[in-house]
Amino acid sequence: MSVTIFIVARFACMRSLILGLVLLVTSAFGQNLADSEDQLNAKLIELRAAKTEQEMLRSNVLFTQEMRNFLQQKGAFQYKFTKLKSIADLNSDDGLVRIIHWNLEFPDFSYSYSGFVLRWDADEEKTSIAELIDVNDPYTPIPESILDAKNWYGALYYKMITMEYNGESQYVLLGWDGGTTSSNFKIIDVLSFRGNAVKLGSPIFVNKKKIAKRVVFEYSDKSSMALRMDEKRNRIVFDHLSPENPSLTGVYSFYVPDFSYDAYVWVEDRFVLEEDVIAVNDPLEEKPAAVYVLDPKTGQPVKQNYKLTWIDPEDPNRRGDISHVARTPDSEQAPRADENPEEVIPKKKWWDRRNPNKLSVTTGKYKRSRRRPPEP
């Protein structure tokens, strides 16, 4: 009996020791990354404090090297930055791709970009890293070519959409570039991989029967252009751009939104351009608007917030307020009175075109399950 108690006690002691060592290593691991982020932040502060182009370029080389060293550490793919406030950190919704990138704004108001693409290998449980080298200006459109990481269209990406094309995962990127003193640019590009090599561009954009591998918009620096993904309707919606004056046709630094909208709509396995579409705001993205009114007591202007709400013109309770008929993207696609609703076939989404039961091609028998990277 005493021997059994001794063995059990010894086992419990060893288990506590092993658990303590695991916790100690985990804590040290997280602490090392946190310390490395402090070093990164110090280099970033130096970069942002640089005044001349030469100082910026020199500081950027040091910051890029420091970032590369950080990303090569174990656990860096899962680590979430808390101090690097002026870099863009974008993650794919499948948890397998991460783009960490940043911009340089030179004294002449031109821009340059640097960054890395990280790809998580679920089988090997390791990360491949590719450095992005900005050598292509958006105002030199390259719609026909597939580019690599060393020939990057430098931009700040703000949206990454996972899609399936030809049986592989690709990532649609929406980005912005400050361009020149007179023009800004918006870019739609596609990120994919051949092995661990980064590829940019994919022949999925159709504009009047012409196929392009990416789309670049140039517009006046004095205006802003909307470019966003409407996931509910499987389309990329954007402002239609027109010259400020007909005599400026072709001079894109004078192009501005004309209050109409176009879209690249996913049809079968391509984004097909449709002009003059109806654009609506995403209710989840609506923000309160602000107006200034006079305070009746003090006579001073005060700020008041309110949320814009849409009034349905077909609402029977509001018949006296409005008289027109609601026109929305959904109503445009609805069958007319002389059509048979049963004959209207809905468009396929990019994630269900291979499965007749509309299951994701990344599930079931079509593709084996892949483990997500562990939580930090």
C-alpha positions in Angstrom: 0.0 0.0 0.0 2.8 2.4 0.9 4.6 1.7 -2.4 1.4 2.5 -4.3 0.9 5.7 -2.5 4.6 6.7 -3.1 4.2 6.0 -6.9 1.0 7.9 -7.2 2.5 10.8 -5.2 5.6 10.8 -7.4 3.5 10.7 -10.6 1.5 13.7 -9.4 4.6 15.6 -8.6 6.1 14.9 -12.1 2.9 15.9 -13.8 2.9 19.2 -11.8 6.5 19.7 -12.8 5.8 19.1 -16.5 2.8 21.4 -16.4 4.8 24.1 -14.8 7.5 23.8 -17.4 4.9 24.0 -20.2 3.4 27.1 -18.7 6.9 28.6 -18.2 7.9 27.9 -21.9 4.5 29.3 -23.1 4.9 32.4 -21.0 8.5 32.9 -22.2 7.4 32.3 -25.8 4.7 35.0 -25.6 7.0 37.3 -23.8 9.7 37.0 -26.5 7.2 38.0 -29.2 6.0 40.9 -27.0 9.6 42.0 -26.5 10.3 41.7 -30.3 7.2 43.8 -30.9 8.7 46.5 -28.7 11.8 46.5 -30.8 9.7 46.6 -34.0 7.8 49.6 -32.6 11.0 51.4 -31.9 12.1 51.0 -35.5 8.7 52.0 -36.7 8.8 55.2 -34.6 12.1 56.0 -36.2 10.7 55.4 -39.7 7.7 57.7 -39.1 10.0 60.4 -37.7 12.2 60.5 -40.8 11.9 63.7 -42.7 13.8 63.3 -46.0 13.4 60.6 -48.6 16.9 59.2 -47.9 16.1 58.9 -44.2 12.8 57.2 -44.9 14.4 54.7 -47.3 17.2 53.9 -44.8 14.8 53.5 -41.9 12.5 51.4 -43.9 15.4 48.9 -44.7 16.0 48.6 -41.0 12.3 48.2 -40.1 11.8 45.7 -42.9 14.7 43.6 -41.6 13.4 43.7 -38.1 9.9 42.7 -39.3 11.4 39.7 -41.2 13.2 38.6 -38.1 10.0 38.8 -36.1 8.0 36.9 -38.6 10.5 34.1 -38.7 9.9 33.4 -35.0 7.7 30.5 -34.0 4.1 31.7 -33.3 4.5 34.9 -35.2 1.7 34.0 -37.6 -0.8 33.8 -34.8 0.6 36.8 -32.9 -1.7 39.9 -32.9 0.1 43.2 -32.8 -0.9 45.7 -30.1 1.6 48.5 -30.6 2.2 48.9 -34.3 -0.4 51.4 -35.1 0.6 52.6 -38.6 0.9 49.3 -40.4 -1.9 47.4 -42.2 -2.5 43.8 -40.9 -5.0 41.9 -43.0 -6.2 38.3 -42.4 -8.1 35.9 -44.7 -11.4 34.6 -43.4 -10.1 31.0 -43.9 -7.3 31.7 -41.4 -4.5 30.7 -43.8 -3.2 33.9 -45.2 -2.0 37.1 -43.6 -0.7 40.3 -45.2 1.4 42.7 -43.1 2.3 45.9 -45.1 2.8 49.6 -44.7 3.3 52.8 -46.7 5.9 55.5 -47.0 4.7 59.0 -47.9 7.6 61.0 -49.3 8.0 64.8 -49.0 6.8 65.2 -52.7 3.6 63.3 -51.7 4.5 60.3 -53.7 4.1 56.8 -52.1 6.0 53.6 -51.7 4.9 50.4 -50.0 6.6 47.4 -48.3 5.3 44.3 -46.7 5.1 40.5 -46.3 2.7 37.8 -47.3 2.4 34.9 -44.7 0.8 31.6 -45.6 0.1 29.0 -42.9 0.8 25.4 -43.9 -1.7 23.3 -41.9 0.0 20.0 -42.8 3.5 21.0 -41.7 2.2 23.5 -39.1 4.7 26.2 -40.3 4.6 29.5 -42.1 6.0 30.5 -45.4 7.0 34.1 -45.8 7.3 36.2 -49.0 8.5 39.8 -49.0 6.5 42.2 -51.3 8.7 44.5 -53.4 6.9 47.6 -54.8 8.2 48.2 -58.3 5.0 48.8 -60.3 3.1 52.1 -60.3 -0.7 51.8 -60.6 -0.7 54.5 -63.2 1.1 52.0 -65.4 -1.7 49.5 -65.8 -0.7 45.8 -66.3 -4.1 44.1 -66.7 -2.8 41.1 -68.7 0.1 39.8 -66.6 0.6 37.5 -63.6 3.0 39.2 -61.2 5.1 37.8 -58.4 6.1 39.2 -55.0 9.2 40.9 -56.5 7.0 42.8 -59.0 4.2 44.0 -56.7 1.6 46.7 -57.4 2.2 48.5 -54.1 -1.0 49.4 -52.3 -2.7 49.3 -48.9 -5.2 46.5 -48.9 -8.3 47.0 -46.8 -10.3 43.9 -47.8 -9.4 40.3 -48.6 -12.1 37.9 -49.9 -11.5 34.1 -50.0 -12.8 32.4 -53.2 -12.4 29.1 -55.0 -11.2 29.1 -58.7 -10.1 26.1 -60.7 -10.1 24.0 -57.5 -7.7 26.2 -55.5 -8.1 29.0 -53.0 -7.5 32.5 -54.3 -7.9 35.8 -52.5 -9.5 38.9 -54.0 -7.8 42.1 -52.7 -9.3 45.6 -52.6 -6.7 48.3 -52.2 -5.8 52.0 -52.2 -2.7 53.8 -53.4 -2.1 57.5 -52.9 -0.5 57.7 -56.3 0.6 61.2 -57.3 -0.1 64.7 -56.2 -3.1 64.8 -58.6 -4.4 61.2 -58.7 -5.4 58.4 -56.3 -5.9 54.8 -57.3 -8.1 51.9 -56.2 -7.1 48.4 -57.2 -8.8 45.0 -57.4 -6.1 42.3 -57.5 -6.1 38.5 -56.8 -3.6 36.7 -54.6 -2.8 33.0 -55.2 0.1 30.6 -54.6 2.2 28.2 -56.7 3.8 26.1 -54.1 5.0 28.8 -51.6 5.5 31.4 -54.4 3.2 34.4 -54.3 1.3 35.2 -57.5 -0.8 38.3 -58.2 -3.5 38.5 -60.8 -6.0 36.0 -62.1 -8.1 35.9 -65.4 -11.4 36.4 -63.7 -12.5 39.9 -64.6 -14.6 40.3 -67.8 -15.2 43.8 -69.2 -17.2 43.8 -72.5 -15.8 40.4 -73.5 -12.3 41.4 -72.6 -10.6 39.4 -69.8 -8.3 41.1 -67.4 -6.2 39.8 -64.5 -6.6 42.9 -62.3 -8.6 46.2 -62.4 -7.1 49.6 -61.6 -9.1 52.8 -61.2 -7.5 56.3 -61.3 -9.4 59.3 -60.1 -8.9 62.9 -58.9 -7.0 63.4 -55.7 -9.7 65.9 -54.7 -12.4 63.3 -54.5 -12.9 59.8 -53.0 -14.0 56.6 -54.6 -16.1 53.8 -53.1 -14.9 50.3 -53.8 -16.4 47.5 -51.7 -17.5 43.9 -51.6 -21.3 43.3 -51.5 -21.1 39.7 -50.3 -24.9 39.3 -50.1 -25.2 39.8 -53.8 -21.8 38.3 -54.8 -20.4 41.5 -56.4 -17.8 44.2 -56.1 -19.6 47.6 -56.2 -17.8 50.8 -57.1 -18.4 54.5 -58.1 -18.6 55.1 -61.8 -16.0 57.7 -62.7 -16.5 60.5 -65.3 -14.4 63.5 -66.2 -15.2 66.8 -64.6 -15.6 68.3 -68.1 -16.1 66.4 -71.4 -13.0 68.1 -72.7 -10.9 66.2 -70.0 -11.9 62.8 -71.3 -9.0 60.4 -70.9 -7.2 62.7 -68.3 -8.0 60.5 -65.3 -6.6 62.9 -62.7 -9.8 64.9 -63.4 -12.2 61.9 -63.1 -14.6 61.9 -60.2 -17.7 59.8 -59.1 -20.8 60.8 -61.0 -23.3 59.4 -58.5 -23.9 56.2 -60.5 -22.5 52.8 -59.7 -21.0 49.8 -61.6 -20.2 46.3 -60.3 -18.2 43.2 -61.1 -20.8 40.5 -60.5 -19.8 36.9 -59.9 -21.3 34.8 -62.7 -20.3 31.1 -62.8 -16.6 31.5 -62.4 -15.9 35.1 -63.4 -16.5 38.7 -62.2 -18.5 40.2 -65.1 -18.8 44.0 -65.4 -22.4 45.3 -65.1 -22.9 49.1 -65.5 -25.5 51.3 -63.8 -26.3 49.0 -60.9 -28.3 49.9 -57.8 -26.0 50.3 -54.8 -27.2 50.1 -51.2 -25.4 50.5 -47.9 -24.7 47.6 -45.6 -26.9 48.0 -42.5 -24.0 46.6 -40.4 -21.7 49.3 -41.6 -24.1 52.3 -41.1 -22.6 54.9 -38.7 -24.5 57.6 -36.9 -24.5 60.9 -38.8 -23.8 64.2 -37.0 -25.5 67.6 -37.5 -25.0 70.9 -35.7 -28.1 72.7 -34.4 -28.6 75.8 -32.2 -29.3 75.2 -28.6 -32.5 77.1 -27.8 -31.2 77.9 -24.3 -27.7 79.1 -25.1 -28.0 80.0 -28.8 -24.7 78.1 -29.4 -24.3 75.4 -32.0 -24.3 71.9 -30.5 -23.5 68.5 -32.1 -26.3 65.9 -32.4 -25.9 62.4 -33.6 -28.6 60.5 -35.4 -28.8 57.3 -37.4 -30.0 57.5 -41.0 -33.0 55.2 -41.6 -34.5 54.1 -44.9 -38.3 54.6 -45.4 -39.9 51.9 -47.5 -42.1 53.7 -50.0 -44.4 50.6 -50.1 -45.0 50.8 -46.4 -48.8 51.1 -46.1 -48.3 53.2 -42.9 -46.3 55.9 -44.9 -48.5 56.2 -48.0 -49.0 59.9 -47.4 -45.3 60.7 -47.2 -44.1 59.2 -50.4 -45.6 57.9 -53.6 -42.8 56.2 -55.7 -42.1 52.5 -55.8 -39.0 51.1 -54.1 -36.2 50.1 -56.5 -33.5 47.9 -54.9 -31.0 45.3 -56.2 -33.3 42.6 -54.9 -36.4 44.0 -56.6 -34.5 44.3 -59.9 -33.7 40.6 -59.8 -37.3 39.6 -58.8 -39.4 38.0 -61.6 -41.9 40.3 -63.4 -45.6 39.6 -63.3 -45.5 37.9 -66.7 -42.7 35.6 -65.7 -43.0 32.2 -64.2 -41.1 32.4 -60.8 -40.3 28.7 -61.1 -38.2 29.4 -64.2 -35.9 31.9 -62.5 -32.7 30.2 -61.7 -30.6 32.0 -59.1 -27.0 32.7 -59.9 -24.4 30.4 -58.3 -22.0 31.8 -55.7 -18.3 31.2 -56.1 -18.3 28.8 -53.1 -21.1 26.4 -54.3 -20.6 26.1 -58.1 -19.1 22.6 -57.9 -21.6 21.1 -55.5 -25.2 20.5 -56.6 -26.3 20.6 -52.9 -24.7 24.0 -52.5 -22.2 22.8 -50.0 -18.9 24.6 -49.7 -16.2 23.1 -52.0 -13.9 23.3 -49.0 -15.9 20.8 -47.1 -17.1 17.2 -47.5 -15.6 14.9 -50.1 -14.3 17.7 -52.4 -11.5 18.8 -50.2 -10.1 17.3 -47.1 -10.4 19.3 -43.9 -7.4 21.5 -43.0 -6.6 22.5 -39.5 -6.6 26.1 -38.7 -3.5 27.6 -37.0 -3.6 27.4 -33.2 -4.7 30.3 -31.2 -1.9 32.3 -29.7 
